[in-house]
Structure formats: structure tokens, C-alpha cells
């Protein structure tokens, strides 16, 4: 077992980079150990191939500094929030024992995102139940429940409960996104245009981070939603806005 500080789940191979890539880069820079779990291979995506997207995901993970990137090979578009799929997620949580889990937005344009959000959050709770038995790669696993589950904001303009300053990492975030080269803007591509393949979508991603940052007085930020009350021990890390 390789214990991680933060384990991040995405329904598709580029969700994590889009939603919280800057936050992961910031955490890695602080010495935190992070990992990424993709639920599906994104096989229903209009552009790219499964094989190509797996290579792209590996490159993006290296750019972020993730120690682990695993694909659970659930069915893109058709995975369900059921016992079998929850147990797959439970195995990963118990394997890496993260303190914090990031996962998809609770409501979004793509129906997989909201479903993945609920699936992961429920699995995080059940991972702590001793009577749920799992055996991963021949090893009986012990119960483990993350302290917090945070949902990164994606396409829809949801109101965050908090934002993370990523001002020093926006360029690296965009580089990690563009590692998924089959999916995003390429003027030489002959593949069909999609919702995310135009240059304007990349501008939107950067603009969203700019908007989030502006609200708290920093240049760029990423927003998160939590369904659990947060507690703090001190006020030293609160961002001070200028007047």
C-alpha cells in the first residue's frame, strides 16, 4: 500500500485536470502525495481513441506530479451507483488511505459527472464500515474513511463553499489540460468539433479560474463544494483581500 494525502476521482480522463488541476499542483508543491483515479476510459468521447487517451492521461499525471493514476474501466456513460461500482471505489480508498478525496461536481452538464459525484461520496462513507469486506490484489483490506470529500466545480456555474488560490499554477494547469491533446483545441485536427474542442473553451476554463480568484482577491482560484461542515483551527491561512 502507498498511502496518499489526497486521492482525486474523475468520471473521465480529463475531468481532474479541468476541475482541480491547479489545486493538485499546489498540493504537490507543498509536499503532499496525490493520486488520480479515472472511473472510465472516456470511450464514448467523440474525439480520440481509448489507447491514445490512456497515454494522454499518463502524461498529464506526470505534469501534475501525481504518484498514482489508475483507471477503473467502468462503462463510460453507463456506469451506475450500485454495489459493484461502489466496491471498486472502496478498494481504492482503502488501498491509498487518503485524508481528503476530490471528486466530480454534484451537478453538471454531463450526467456522468453528477453520478460519479454521488458514487464516490457514498463509497467514501462505506469504505469506513468494518463489515464491508474487500480484498484488493489478494490482500484483505482494513476499513478507512477519508476525513473530507470535496467536489470540484466543472461546467455549470455552481456556488463554491470555498476556493483554493492557484495563481502560481495556472500555466501548469493549462499544460496538464492540453496534455489531453485529442480532446482540446488543435487547429490542425480533422476530428469533429465538440463542446470542449474549441479555443473558446480553454479561454472559459482560464476565465472561470480568474473569476473565482477575483472574488477572494487573488489572480486565479478553483472552487469546491462540500456537503460536510468544515472546521478550522486557526485563521492564519485565510486570504486577505485588498480594499
Backbone as CSV, one residue per row, in Angstrom:
resi,resn,N_x,N_y,N_z,CA_x,CA_y,CA_z,C_x,C_y,C_z
1,UNK,0.827,-1.195,0.000,0.000,0.000,0.000,0.866,1.251,0.000
2,UNK,0.477,2.220,-0.812,1.155,3.510,-0.848,0.188,4.565,-0.341
3,UNK,0.382,5.035,0.881,-0.558,5.992,1.449,-0.422,7.351,0.765
4,UNK,-1.574,7.915,0.421,-1.615,9.226,-0.215,-2.328,10.221,0.690
5,UNK,-1.998,11.492,0.522,-2.702,12.539,1.260,-4.040,12.875,0.608
6,UNK,-4.030,12.938,-0.720,-5.222,13.308,-1.472,-5.419,12.318,-2.605
7,UNK,-6.633,11.792,-2.716,-6.996,10.918,-3.827,-8.113,11.609,-4.602
8,UNK,-7.916,11.741,-5.906,-8.841,12.504,-6.742,-9.489,11.594,-7.772
9,UNK,-10.811,11.660,-7.845,-11.569,10.834,-8.781,-12.176,11.696,-9.885
10,UNK,-12.174,11.143,-11.105,-12.839,11.790,-12.226,-13.589,10.760,-13.044
11,UNK,-14.769,11.129,-13.522,-15.533,10.205,-14.351,-14.803,9.896,-15.650
12,UNK,-14.109,10.902,-16.184,-13.406,10.767,-17.468,-11.951,11.190,-17.305
13,UNK,-11.073,10.777,-18.201,-9.644,11.003,-18.019,-9.185,12.462,-17.942
14,UNK,-10.001,13.426,-18.360,-9.557,14.819,-18.277,-10.310,15.631,-17.225
15,UNK,-11.248,15.027,-16.514,-12.053,15.767,-15.535,-11.206,16.396,-14.435
16,UNK,-10.266,15.638,-13.931,-9.457,16.095,-12.803,-8.633,17.322,-13.184
17,UNK,-7.995,17.262,-14.344,-7.169,18.386,-14.772,-8.011,19.651,-14.932
18,UNK,-9.197,19.503,-15.522,-10.068,20.646,-15.740,-10.599,21.217,-14.429
19,UNK,-11.016,20.335,-13.516,-11.692,20.789,-12.318,-10.789,21.220,-11.181
20,UNK,-9.684,20.497,-10.986,-8.843,20.806,-9.818,-7.359,20.613,-10.082
21,UNK,-6.950,20.703,-11.343,-5.536,20.517,-11.676,-4.626,21.496,-10.970
22,UNK,-5.055,22.751,-10.850,-4.236,23.757,-10.176,-4.085,23.471,-8.697
23,UNK,-5.163,23.003,-8.070,-5.107,22.667,-6.653,-4.153,21.502,-6.411
24,UNK,-4.209,20.485,-7.282,-3.293,19.357,-7.135,-1.842,19.796,-7.303
25,UNK,-1.585,20.656,-8.269,-0.225,21.181,-8.461,0.250,21.932,-7.222
26,UNK,-0.639,22.715,-6.641,-0.304,23.460,-5.426,0.003,22.513,-4.273
27,UNK,-0.790,21.454,-4.138,-0.581,20.496,-3.062,0.735,19.734,-3.229
28,UNK,1.030,19.350,-4.465,2.306,18.668,-4.733,3.476,19.578,-4.374
29,UNK,3.360,20.859,-4.700,4.414,21.822,-4.373,4.603,21.964,-2.860
30,UNK,3.545,21.660,-2.099,3.619,21.706,-0.636,4.136,20.399,-0.050
31,UNK,4.441,19.438,-0.916,4.967,18.162,-0.453,3.921,17.100,-0.205
32,UNK,2.675,17.365,-0.606,1.612,16.386,-0.410,1.684,15.299,-1.481
33,UNK,1.261,14.105,-1.104,1.223,12.969,-2.024,-0.181,12.851,-2.600
34,UNK,-0.283,12.935,-3.927,-1.600,12.915,-4.561,-1.682,11.780,-5.584
35,UNK,-2.904,11.298,-5.785,-3.166,10.271,-6.781,-4.443,10.580,-7.530
36,UNK,-4.593,9.982,-8.700,-5.754,10.215,-9.558,-6.354,8.866,-9.949
37,UNK,-7.671,8.757,-9.828,-8.401,7.573,-10.259,-9.433,7.996,-11.295
38,UNK,-9.314,7.491,-12.511,-10.318,7.727,-13.547,-11.308,6.572,-13.524
39,UNK,-12.591,6.888,-13.469,-13.589,5.823,-13.418,-13.734,5.114,-14.755
40,UNK,-13.686,5.865,-15.850,-13.860,5.290,-17.188,-12.689,5.674,-18.087
41,UNK,-12.636,5.041,-19.245,-11.617,5.375,-20.238,-12.088,6.475,-21.193
42,UNK,-13.298,6.983,-20.991,-13.825,8.004,-21.895,-14.074,7.480,-23.290
43,UNK,-14.480,6.207,-23.377,-14.588,5.549,-24.681,-15.727,6.081,-25.546
44,UNK,-16.665,6.807,-24.958,-17.751,7.374,-25.756,-17.426,8.768,-26.280
45,UNK,-16.262,9.271,-25.946,-15.860,10.596,-26.413,-15.793,10.656,-27.928
46,UNK,-16.223,11.786,-28.485,-16.256,11.954,-29.938,-14.862,11.918,-30.550
47,UNK,-13.898,12.469,-29.846,-12.541,12.590,-30.375,-11.586,11.641,-29.643
48,UNK,-10.545,11.259,-30.341,-9.508,10.428,-29.745,-9.884,8.961,-29.683
49,UNK,-8.940,8.162,-29.200,-9.131,6.718,-29.026,-8.864,6.367,-27.572
50,UNK,-9.369,5.214,-27.155,-9.132,4.760,-25.784,-7.638,4.660,-25.507
51,UNK,-6.913,4.048,-26.437,-5.468,3.865,-26.254,-4.750,5.214,-26.162
52,UNK,-5.123,6.118,-27.039,-4.496,7.439,-27.039,-4.806,8.222,-25.783
53,UNK,-6.020,8.107,-25.306,-6.412,8.851,-24.110,-5.707,8.332,-22.861
54,UNK,-5.434,7.043,-22.820,-4.683,6.495,-21.692,-3.257,7.044,-21.669
55,UNK,-2.657,7.180,-22.843,-1.316,7.771,-22.926,-1.358,9.231,-22.486
56,UNK,-2.358,9.958,-22.958,-2.505,11.369,-22.588,-2.673,11.525,-21.076
57,UNK,-3.473,10.649,-20.473,-3.704,10.715,-19.033,-2.422,10.479,-18.252
58,UNK,-1.591,9.571,-18.745,-0.310,9.295,-18.088,0.602,10.508,-18.140
59,UNK,0.637,11.161,-19.285,1.464,12.367,-19.432,0.973,13.473,-18.510
60,UNK,-0.338,13.669,-18.475,-0.916,14.715,-17.629,-0.615,14.464,-16.155
61,UNK,-0.697,13.200,-15.730,-0.414,12.861,-14.333,1.018,13.203,-13.961
62,UNK,1.939,12.946,-14.882,3.351,13.281,-14.627,3.540,14.785,-14.523
63,UNK,2.842,15.540,-15.347,2.941,17.004,-15.292,2.420,17.537,-13.961
64,UNK,1.390,16.924,-13.441,0.827,17.343,-12.159,1.703,16.889,-10.996
65,UNK,2.376,15.770,-11.164,3.186,15.219,-10.085,2.450,14.174,-9.271
66,UNK,1.379,13.609,-9.847,0.631,12.551,-9.166,1.491,11.293,-9.075
67,UNK,1.472,10.645,-7.937,2.256,9.423,-7.742,1.559,8.201,-8.320
68,UNK,0.244,8.304,-8.490,-0.559,7.185,-8.961,-1.607,7.705,-9.930
69,UNK,-1.851,6.987,-11.017,-3.037,7.213,-11.836,-3.554,5.852,-12.285
70,UNK,-4.782,5.552,-11.915,-5.390,4.259,-12.186,-6.718,4.464,-12.895
71,UNK,-7.070,3.537,-13.785,-8.363,3.579,-14.454,-9.182,2.363,-14.026
72,UNK,-10.394,2.608,-13.519,-11.240,1.518,-13.026,-12.048,0.852,-14.125
73,UNK,-11.988,1.356,-15.338,-12.593,0.731,-16.520,-14.102,0.513,-16.368
74,UNK,-14.767,1.446,-15.726,-16.226,1.412,-15.719,-16.736,1.840,-17.095
75,UNK,-17.979,1.549,-17.385,-18.531,1.832,-18.706,-18.881,3.311,-18.839
76,UNK,-18.192,3.992,-19.724,-18.451,5.407,-19.976,-19.919,5.599,-20.364
77,UNK,-20.592,6.490,-19.662,-21.982,6.787,-19.972,-22.982,5.856,-19.336
78,UNK,-22.533,4.682,-18.880,-23.468,3.677,-18.394,-23.136,3.111,-17.021
79,UNK,-22.049,3.580,-16.398,-21.759,3.077,-15.052,-22.870,3.545,-14.101
80,UNK,-23.071,2.769,-13.053,-24.158,3.049,-12.115,-23.624,3.215,-10.693
81,UNK,-24.407,3.904,-9.891,-24.093,3.995,-8.469,-24.724,2.795,-7.772
82,UNK,-24.041,1.667,-7.884,-24.563,0.434,-7.296,-23.463,-0.240,-6.467
83,UNK,-23.784,-1.390,-5.904,-22.845,-2.064,-5.008,-21.523,-2.404,-5.693
84,UNK,-21.595,-2.953,-6.891,-20.370,-3.375,-7.580,-19.435,-2.198,-7.847
85,UNK,-20.002,-1.090,-8.301,-19.169,0.066,-8.616,-18.682,0.760,-7.348
86,UNK,-19.509,0.808,-6.329,-19.061,1.390,-5.067,-17.893,0.602,-4.486
87,UNK,-17.958,-0.717,-4.582,-16.879,-1.536,-4.027,-15.564,-1.305,-4.757
88,UNK,-15.637,-1.035,-6.050,-14.406,-0.705,-6.791,-13.753,0.558,-6.232
89,UNK,-14.588,1.533,-5.911,-14.070,2.780,-5.338,-13.598,2.552,-3.906
90,UNK,-14.347,1.785,-3.139,-13.950,1.455,-1.768,-12.552,0.836,-1.754
91,UNK,-12.283,-0.069,-2.674,-10.960,-0.711,-2.742,-9.853,0.320,-2.910
92,UNK,-10.084,1.317,-3.764,-9.061,2.341,-3.997,-8.866,3.226,-2.758
93,UNK,-9.942,3.554,-2.095,-9.844,4.378,-0.885,-9.083,3.625,0.200
94,UNK,-9.397,2.352,0.371,-8.694,1.564,1.386,-7.247,1.286,0.989
95,UNK,-6.997,1.195,-0.297,-5.633,0.955,-0.761,-4.722,2.144,-0.477
96,UNK,-5.216,3.368,-0.695,-4.362,4.558,-0.593,-4.604,5.389,0.660
97,UNK,-5.668,5.105,1.394,-5.955,5.735,2.680,-5.761,7.261,2.669
98,UNK,-6.428,7.970,1.768,-6.273,9.420,1.721,-7.010,10.115,2.864
99,UNK,-6.497,11.249,3.286,-7.217,12.078,4.246,-8.332,12.857,3.552
100,UNK,-8.079,13.241,2.299,-9.030,14.049,1.531,-9.277,13.387,0.183
101,UNK,-10.532,13.399,-0.232,-10.917,12.936,-1.570,-11.532,14.099,-2.335
102,UNK,-11.092,14.293,-3.570,-11.727,15.211,-4.512,-12.506,14.364,-5.517
103,UNK,-13.679,14.860,-5.934,-14.431,14.155,-6.958,-15.285,15.130,-7.757
104,UNK,-16.003,14.606,-8.737,-16.761,15.419,-9.677,-17.795,16.318,-9.008
105,UNK,-18.251,17.305,-9.786,-19.293,18.224,-9.328,-20.591,17.469,-9.072
106,UNK,-21.360,17.878,-8.056,-22.612,17.181,-7.753,-23.692,17.373,-8.814
107,UNK,-23.541,18.377,-9.658,-24.498,18.625,-10.735,-23.725,19.267,-11.887
108,UNK,-23.909,18.726,-13.097,-23.137,19.277,-14.201,-23.788,18.934,-15.534
109,UNK,-23.247,19.523,-16.598,-23.777,19.315,-17.945,-23.756,17.847,-18.331
110,UNK,-22.651,17.160,-18.060,-22.531,15.735,-18.401,-23.133,14.905,-17.279
111,UNK,-24.098,14.054,-17.560,-24.739,13.272,-16.485,-23.791,12.343,-15.744
112,UNK,-22.697,11.924,-16.379,-21.718,11.083,-15.682,-21.113,11.795,-14.474
113,UNK,-20.989,13.120,-14.570,-20.310,13.860,-13.504,-21.099,13.806,-12.198
114,UNK,-22.388,14.122,-12.267,-23.201,14.064,-11.060,-23.304,12.663,-10.495
115,UNK,-23.403,11.675,-11.378,-23.498,10.287,-10.930,-22.187,9.837,-10.271
116,UNK,-21.068,10.237,-10.851,-19.767,9.913,-10.260,-19.596,10.588,-8.906
117,UNK,-20.111,11.806,-8.800,-20.036,12.551,-7.550,-20.705,11.786,-6.417
118,UNK,-21.924,11.324,-6.662,-22.671,10.585,-5.646,-22.030,9.232,-5.365
119,UNK,-21.600,8.547,-6.422,-20.958,7.242,-6.287,-19.740,7.324,-5.370
120,UNK,-18.866,8.286,-5.631,-17.631,8.399,-4.852,-17.924,8.818,-3.419
121,UNK,-18.821,9.776,-3.237,-19.101,10.232,-1.871,-19.697,9.105,-1.026
122,UNK,-20.611,8.331,-1.593,-21.183,7.209,-0.848,-20.134,6.134,-0.564
123,UNK,-19.247,5.892,-1.544,-18.190,4.896,-1.350,-17.218,5.328,-0.256
124,UNK,-16.968,6.629,-0.134,-16.073,7.124,0.920,-16.627,6.789,2.297
125,UNK,-17.938,6.916,2.456,-18.552,6.566,3.737,-18.463,5.060,3.977
126,UNK,-18.818,4.288,2.968,-18.857,2.839,3.140,-17.472,2.230,3.301
127,UNK,-16.446,2.926,2.820,-15.074,2.431,2.996,-14.691,2.350,4.465
128,UNK,-15.408,3.087,5.315,-15.124,3.065,6.745,-15.911,2.040,7.530
129,UNK,-16.762,1.279,6.860,-17.588,0.280,7.541,-16.858,-1.059,7.609
130,UNK,-16.599,-1.519,8.827,-15.785,-2.732,9.011,-16.452,-3.985,8.465
131,UNK,-17.767,-3.995,8.415,-18.467,-5.200,7.960,-18.522,-5.312,6.436
132,UNK,-18.073,-4.296,5.744,-17.909,-4.404,4.293,-16.499,-4.918,4.027
133,UNK,-16.399,-6.125,3.501,-15.108,-6.769,3.307,-14.630,-6.568,1.867
134,UNK,-13.366,-6.222,1.708,-12.770,-6.120,0.382,-11.397,-6.780,0.391
135,UNK,-11.059,-7.336,-0.748,-9.752,-7.947,-0.947,-9.201,-7.397,-2.251
136,UNK,-8.110,-6.642,-2.145,-7.553,-5.982,-3.324,-6.200,-6.592,-3.652
137,UNK,-6.099,-7.175,-4.833,-4.863,-7.803,-5.289,-4.376,-8.847,-4.285
138,UNK,-5.333,-9.618,-3.754,-5.000,-10.716,-2.857,-4.777,-10.347,-1.410
139,UNK,-5.018,-9.079,-1.061,-4.792,-8.623,0.317,-6.116,-8.156,0.916
140,UNK,-6.457,-8.715,2.095,-7.641,-8.244,2.806,-7.408,-6.816,3.286
141,UNK,-8.382,-5.957,3.052,-8.208,-4.535,3.363,-8.881,-4.150,4.674
142,UNK,-8.289,-3.162,5.331,-8.866,-2.623,6.559,-9.778,-1.446,6.228
143,UNK,-10.780,-1.171,7.064,-11.652,-0.019,6.824,-10.859,1.289,6.854
144,UNK,-11.286,2.226,6.030,-10.657,3.560,6.022,-11.670,4.571,5.485
145,UNK,-11.868,5.642,6.199,-12.789,6.684,5.737,-12.051,8.017,5.662
146,UNK,-12.029,8.667,4.508,-11.407,9.990,4.400,-12.076,10.995,5.341
147,UNK,-11.303,11.964,5.787,-11.838,12.999,6.669,-12.803,13.915,5.935
148,UNK,-12.473,14.231,4.674,-13.291,15.157,3.898,-13.442,14.677,2.460
149,UNK,-14.603,14.997,1.872,-14.847,14.793,0.444,-15.228,16.147,-0.147
150,UNK,-14.449,16.603,-1.122,-14.685,17.893,-1.762,-14.981,17.684,-3.244
151,UNK,-15.963,18.412,-3.757,-16.379,18.296,-5.153,-15.877,19.501,-5.940
152,UNK,-15.032,19.263,-6.942,-14.555,20.374,-7.773,-15.655,20.801,-8.747
153,UNK,-15.679,22.087,-9.047,-16.702,22.648,-9.927,-16.262,22.481,-11.376
154,UNK,-17.235,22.117,-12.248,-16.907,21.841,-13.644,-17.604,22.814,-14.583
155,UNK,-18.459,22.357,-15.454,-19.031,23.224,-16.483,-20.063,24.198,-15.929
156,UNK,-20.973,23.704,-15.087,-22.019,24.572,-14.549,-21.442,25.568,-13.547
157,UNK,-22.037,26.730,-13.496,-21.591,27.780,-12.581,-22.221,27.569,-11.202
158,UNK,-21.690,26.640,-10.459,-22.174,26.350,-9.121,-21.474,27.259,-8.109
159,UNK,-22.130,27.526,-7.007,-21.544,28.377,-5.969,-20.630,27.547,-5.080
160,UNK,-19.359,27.900,-4.992,-18.438,27.113,-4.170,-18.610,27.412,-2.688
161,UNK,-18.269,26.432,-1.852,-18.186,26.666,-0.412,-16.846,27.271,-0.024
162,UNK,-15.836,27.001,-0.836,-14.530,27.622,-0.637,-13.759,27.568,-1.948
163,UNK,-12.738,28.387,-2.064,-11.885,28.369,-3.250,-10.430,28.221,-2.818
164,UNK,-9.625,27.689,-3.730,-8.195,27.483,-3.478,-7.404,28.371,-4.429
165,UNK,-6.479,29.131,-3.891,-5.625,30.018,-4.683,-4.673,29.170,-5.535
166,UNK,-4.785,29.314,-6.863,-3.879,28.574,-7.764,-3.094,29.549,-8.644
167,UNK,-2.937,30.779,-8.178,-2.332,31.831,-9.000,-0.960,31.445,-9.541
168,UNK,-0.186,30.730,-8.752,1.153,30.356,-9.195,1.204,29.116,-10.060
169,UNK,0.024,28.549,-10.368,-0.001,27.252,-11.045,-0.911,27.228,-12.262
170,UNK,-1.423,28.376,-12.677,-2.388,28.383,-13.775,-1.761,27.900,-15.081
171,UNK,-0.531,28.278,-15.356,0.101,27.847,-16.611,0.339,26.338,-16.613
172,UNK,0.745,25.799,-15.471,0.952,24.347,-15.374,-0.373,23.605,-15.477
173,UNK,-1.425,24.185,-14.913,-2.758,23.580,-15.035,-3.154,23.485,-16.505
174,UNK,-2.970,24.576,-17.247,-3.351,24.576,-18.652,-2.493,23.596,-19.444
175,UNK,-1.225,23.459,-19.071,-0.341,22.495,-19.741,-0.840,21.062,-19.504
176,UNK,-1.268,20.779,-18.273,-1.784,19.442,-17.962,-3.078,19.166,-18.725
177,UNK,-3.926,20.181,-18.853,-5.150,20.028,-19.643,-4.803,19.714,-21.092
178,UNK,-3.881,20.472,-21.642,-3.520,20.313,-23.054,-2.767,19.012,-23.328
179,UNK,-2.312,18.332,-22.255,-1.720,17.004,-22.458,-2.760,16.044,-23.033
180,UNK,-4.035,16.328,-22.770,-5.120,15.551,-23.372,-5.389,16.133,-24.768
181,UNK,-4.399,16.017,-25.610,-4.377,16.758,-26.885,-5.491,16.354,-27.840
182,UNK,-5.988,15.139,-27.727,-7.048,14.715,-28.644,-8.374,15.412,-28.340
183,UNK,-8.510,15.917,-27.118,-9.799,16.438,-26.677,-9.953,17.939,-26.852
184,UNK,-8.844,18.654,-26.881,-8.923,20.108,-26.821,-8.427,20.763,-28.108
185,UNK,-8.421,22.061,-28.111,-8.230,22.820,-29.347,-6.925,22.477,-30.060
186,UNK,-7.056,22.108,-31.305,-5.932,21.833,-32.193,-6.351,22.275,-33.589
187,UNK,-5.805,23.390,-34.080,-6.235,23.905,-35.385,-5.965,22.947,-36.534
188,UNK,-5.092,21.962,-36.311,-4.764,21.003,-37.369,-5.580,19.712,-37.293
189,UNK,-6.421,19.590,-36.275,-7.194,18.365,-36.106,-8.277,18.244,-37.178
190,UNK,-8.467,17.030,-37.657,-9.517,16.734,-38.643,-10.747,16.100,-37.985
191,UNK,-10.716,15.971,-36.660,-11.823,15.334,-35.965,-12.978,16.311,-35.766
192,UNK,-14.184,15.795,-35.486,-15.346,16.675,-35.322,-15.172,17.637,-34.147
193,UNK,-15.799,18.794,-34.268,-15.792,19.748,-33.173,-16.723,19.266,-32.060
194,UNK,-16.344,19.564,-30.825,-17.167,19.189,-29.676,-17.307,20.394,-28.749
195,UNK,-18.041,20.215,-27.680,-18.267,21.264,-26.678,-16.959,21.773,-26.089
196,UNK,-15.941,20.904,-25.997,-14.690,21.290,-25.341,-13.512,21.468,-26.298
197,UNK,-13.732,21.290,-27.598,-12.592,21.272,-28.520,-12.238,22.643,-29.096
198,UNK,-13.050,23.650,-28.875,-12.770,24.962,-29.421,-11.828,25.773,-28.545
199,UNK,-11.181,26.761,-29.147,-10.270,27.626,-28.389,-11.016,28.375,-27.284
200,UNK,-12.286,28.664,-27.521,-13.064,29.413,-26.530,-13.253,28.628,-25.236
201,UNK,-13.249,27.293,-25.321,-13.416,26.500,-24.102,-12.215,26.665,-23.178
202,UNK,-11.016,26.681,-23.739,-9.818,26.904,-22.927,-9.846,28.290,-22.301
203,UNK,-10.349,29.269,-23.055,-10.495,30.616,-22.504,-11.493,30.621,-21.351
204,UNK,-12.559,29.819,-21.501,-13.553,29.701,-20.435,-12.937,29.129,-19.160
205,UNK,-12.128,28.082,-19.300,-11.502,27.454,-18.134,-10.619,28.458,-17.400
206,UNK,-9.828,29.178,-18.155,-8.944,30.166,-17.530,-9.755,31.333,-16.967
207,UNK,-10.815,31.708,-17.697,-11.672,32.785,-17.226,-12.413,32.414,-15.955
208,UNK,-12.864,31.167,-15.856,-13.537,30.696,-14.644,-12.596,30.811,-13.450
209,UNK,-11.344,30.383,-13.642,-10.360,30.480,-12.565,-10.090,31.948,-12.209
210,UNK,-10.106,32.802,-13.222,-9.909,34.239,-12.982,-11.070,34.799,-12.158
211,UNK,-12.285,34.404,-12.520,-13.469,34.863,-11.801,-13.452,34.388,-10.347
212,UNK,-13.136,33.106,-10.142,-13.075,32.568,-8.785,-12.030,33.314,-7.952
213,UNK,-10.887,33.570,-8.577,-9.826,34.286,-7.874,-10.223,35.706,-7.525
214,UNK,-10.880,36.370,-8.468,-11.281,37.768,-8.258,-12.165,37.911,-7.026
215,UNK,-13.005,36.921,-6.786,-13.943,37.003,-5.668,-13.253,37.003,-4.303
216,UNK,-12.022,36.496,-4.253,-11.302,36.464,-2.971,-10.007,37.277,-3.012
217,UNK,-9.797,38.023,-4.101,-8.654,38.919,-4.156,-7.351,38.300,-4.588
218,UNK,-7.419,37.162,-5.334,-6.209,36.584,-5.909,-6.393,36.500,-7.421
219,UNK,-5.333,36.141,-8.130,-5.418,36.153,-9.589,-6.236,34.996,-10.142
220,UNK,-5.985,33.783,-9.637,-6.697,32.592,-10.122,-7.037,31.679,-8.952
221,UNK,-8.183,31.026,-9.043,-8.584,30.089,-7.991,-9.478,29.000,-8.585
222,UNK,-9.613,27.904,-7.841,-10.542,26.820,-8.187,-11.536,26.661,-7.044
223,UNK,-12.804,26.410,-7.402,-13.846,26.322,-6.405,-14.231,24.897,-6.069
224,UNK,-14.643,24.688,-4.824,-15.037,23.371,-4.338,-16.331,23.464,-3.537
225,UNK,-17.077,22.375,-3.578,-18.323,22.236,-2.824,-18.140,21.125,-1.800
226,UNK,-18.638,21.338,-0.601,-18.595,20.306,0.424,-19.981,20.129,1.025
227,UNK,-20.341,18.903,1.319,-21.613,18.611,1.958,-21.454,18.412,3.461
228,UNK,-20.245,18.645,3.956,-19.946,18.450,5.376,-19.398,19.763,5.936
229,UNK,-19.857,20.135,7.116,-19.399,21.368,7.743,-17.894,21.327,7.959
230,UNK,-17.209,22.389,7.559,-15.766,22.482,7.735,-15.435,23.165,9.054
231,UNK,-14.383,22.701,9.696,-13.884,23.357,10.897,-12.453,23.807,10.695
232,UNK,-12.051,24.895,11.332,-10.677,25.389,11.210,-10.051,25.523,12.592
233,UNK,-8.734,25.380,12.664,-8.016,25.520,13.928,-7.432,26.917,14.112
234,UNK,-7.159,27.607,13.011,-6.647,28.969,13.131,-7.024,29.754,11.881
235,UNK,-6.767,31.039,11.895,-7.154,31.922,10.807,-5.950,32.390,9.987
236,UNK,-4.803,31.745,10.153,-3.573,32.222,9.521,-3.572,32.072,8.012
237,UNK,-4.322,31.105,7.476,-4.272,30.844,6.038,-5.380,31.532,5.243
238,UNK,-6.226,32.298,5.922,-7.324,32.962,5.212,-6.768,34.078,4.340
239,UNK,-7.196,34.106,3.085,-6.711,35.117,2.146,-7.238,36.490,2.543
240,UNK,-6.330,37.450,2.588,-6.701,38.824,2.927,-6.937,39.613,1.648
241,UNK,-8.168,40.067,1.427,-8.465,40.864,0.257,-8.009,42.302,0.449
242,UNK,-7.539,42.899,-0.642,-7.159,44.308,-0.579,-8.396,45.176,-0.728
243,UNK,-8.378,46.341,-0.146,-9.536,47.238,-0.230,-9.444,48.134,-1.448
